[in-house]
Amino acid sequence: MKNKVFKDAAEALHDIKDNVTIMFGGFGLCGIPENCIAELVRKGTKGITAISNNAGVDDFGLGLLLKTRQIKKMISSYVGENDEFERQMLSGELEVELIPQGTLATRCLAAGYGMPAIFTPAGVGTEVAQGKEVRKFIFNGQEKEYLLEYAFEADYAIVKAWKGDTMGNLIYRSTARNFNPLMAMAGKITIAEVEHLVPAGELDPDQIHTPGIYVHRIFQGKNYEKRIEQRTVRKRN
């Protein structure tokens, strides 16, 4: 059986070239593949089409790749915390495709399931539907318009988990269990960085969120900042 374990991000991402499409797991700054993003910055990989729920912040997450102009297109549902993203979008430097969050998730899911496309009512009658096919269907006696959306085709999916084993089985914690499981299923090559890497058989099968069959490469990350995007605390008495 092929060994899935790699030493670090540099080794796991060794073959990523310019002009690839990459899915990035995470929600806000939670559960993002910090080590892999840092390695892409170091490598200087250019022309990336990034599929991600959001675009990070100016100095962290995907914001680091935007700052160095390594992303040519963002496919996202929320980008409101990144001033550099806004500047590049408004100046025409960055191509942007905004997608309803549920549609983004379902297009990832469709790719993982091997479905070529989905129909959804989200986005019908808005800018989201421009240039896309709309069909009418009757369900439960009611006619409604649905938008045709295609499954994503990503060269790589890069995800981050709390714990994984040498077979590639993954466990996520709390909010990190968001887009990570969906994207792990969907990439042609899925690379997982984990906080804790353990021998195969050590994980409780009932706790595994992503089966190892979806994961091609895995390594134990280090020096996670785990930033909080907007820290809110109550005043002291």
Secondary structure, 3 states (H helix, E strand, C coil): CCCCECCCHHHHCCCCCCCCEEEECCECCECCCHHHHHHHHHHCCCCEEEECCECCECCECCHHHHHCCCEEEEEECECCCCHHHHHHHHHCCCEEEECCHHHHHHHHHHHHHCCCEEEECCCCCCHHHCCCCEEEEEECCEEEEEEEEECCCEEEEEEEEEEEECCCCEECCHHHCCHHHHHHHHEEEEEEEEEEEECCCCCCHHHCCECHHHCCEEEECCCCCCCCCCCCCCCCC
